[in-house]
Amino acid sequence: STASACYSLKTIEDVKEILGKHIEKFDKNIASFRSTFKEYERKSLRNHMDSVNALYTRCLQQLLRDSHLKIIAKQEPQMSLIKQAVEMYIHHCIHDLIFKYVGTIEATEDAVFNKITRSLQDIQQKDIGVKPEFSFNIPRAKRELGQLNICTSPQQKLICLWKVVQIIMQSPSQRVNMETICADDLLSVLLYLLVKTEIPNWMANL
């Protein structure tokens, strides 16, 4: 449906299908950004955020010069879809630069957090109140969460985290009503996954 279209972009292939021929123009803007980024890499995070925002605005304006897309964009759900596609494509193309930069900034915080999680590696599910009915889905949820660093845009990272929650809430049998899960139950499972899933750069991801 049109309403659900806003939330249908999950992969870079979906994004490329929306953007089509305009990707070539985007790539020129992105190449210029990458060149400038390397020259001014030591600037503040705020400065780089502003630069990314300017890149997004430039690409969106180029896209909306297309008369056909301009007509489509008059519908709010379609405009949201177009904006999402532009944002995801840009983040995908500059992910290596930005994520490395943020990782450097957050390296100290990540080291502290990793030290804490390593000290908790012997923790058992019962120690933090994970109920037995949730144990069945934990291996699958852990595998899904392990994909977080493969995601190249905030949108994809959010989808990954949402999938983890959905997996946790899937009932292994009809006898367990996962819809009645309370916040404390979910929190205990997420805390267990946080400790047990080997993601070395949580702070950079956040």
TORRONU-882242 format. One record per residue (C-alpha): residue in three letters; x, y, z. Coordinates in steps of 0.1 Angstrom, whole numbers, plus 5000, padded with zeros to 4 digits. Layout:
<nodes>
alaXYZ ...
</nodes>
This chain:
<nodes>
ser500050005000 thr501050364996 ala501150425034 ser503450125040 ala505750235011 cys507550475034 tyr508850185054 ser509749945026 leu513350045020 lys515449785037 thr518449725014 ile520649934992 glu519149744962 asp515749894971 val517350234973 lys518950204939 glu515650104923 ile514050424936 leu516950654926 gly517650504892 lys519650714867 his520150994893 ile522750784911 glu525450904886 lys524851264897 phe524851164934 asp528150974929 lys529851294917 asn528651484948 ile529751204970 ala533251184954 ser533651554961 phe532551504997 arg535051215002 ser537851414988 thr537051715011 phe536551485041 lys540051345038 glu541451705036 tyr539551825067 glu539351495086 arg540551655119 lys537551895120 ser534851855147 leu532051595145 arg529551885144 asn531352015113 his531151675096 met527551635105 asp526851975088 ser528751865057 val526751535055 asn523551735058 ala524651975031 leu525451675008 tyr521951525015 thr520251865007 arg522251904975 cys521351554963 leu517751584972 gln517451914953 gln519051754922 leu516651464924 leu513551694926 arg514651874894 asp513251574877 ser509751684866 his508251334870 leu509651284906 lys508551644915 ile504951544907 ile505251214927 ala506851404956 lys503651604961 gln502251304978 glu503651305014 pro504250925016 gln506150924983 met508251234994 ser509151045026 leu510250745005 ile512350964983 lys514051135012 gln514750795028 ala516250664996 val518550964993 glu519650945030 met520350575028 tyr522350594996 ile524550875010 his525150695043 his525950375024 cys528550555002 ile530250745030 his529850485057 asp533450375057 leu534750735063 ile532150845089 phe532050525109 lys535850505111 tyr535950865122 val533150815149 gly534950495160 thr538150695166 ile536150945187 glu534450685207 ala537450445211 thr538050525247 glu534350475257 asp534150155237 ala537350025254 val535750085288 phe532449925278 asn534249625263 lys536249575295 ile532849555314 thr531349305290 arg534449085290 ser534149065328 leu530548945325 gln531248665300 asp530448395325 ile527048535333 gln524148305329 gln520648385317 lys519148315351 asp521548555367 ile519848855351 gly516348725351 val515948585316 lys512848365317 pro513148005303 glu510448075276 phe512848335260 ser515848105258 phe514647935227 asn515048255205 ile518248385220 pro520648215195 arg518748355165 ala518548695181 lys522248685188 arg523048605151 glu520848885139 leu522349135163 gly525849025151 gln524849175117 leu524749535131 asn528249635119 ile527449515084 cys524649775082 thr525750095064 ser523050335074 pro521150435106 gln517950305089 gln519449965084 lys520849955119 leu517350035133 ile515849755112 cys518449515125 leu517649605161 trp513849585154 lys514449235139 val516149135171 val513149245192 gln510849065169 ile512848735171 ile512848765209 met509048795209 gln508348505186 ser506648225205 pro508347885203 ser504947715211 gln501347805213 arg501547765251 val503548085255 asn501848415248 met504748645238 glu502348935233 thr502148975270 ile505849035274 cys506649315298 ala509449565295 asp511449395323 asp511349065304 leu512549225272 leu515249425289 ser516749125306 val517048945272 leu518549255255 leu521049295284 tyr522048935280 leu522548975242 leu524449295248 val526949105269 lys527148795248 thr527248935213 glu530749035204 ile530349385190 pro533449585199 asn532149925190 trp528749975207 met529350335215 ala530250415179 asn527050245167 leu524950445191 
</nodes>
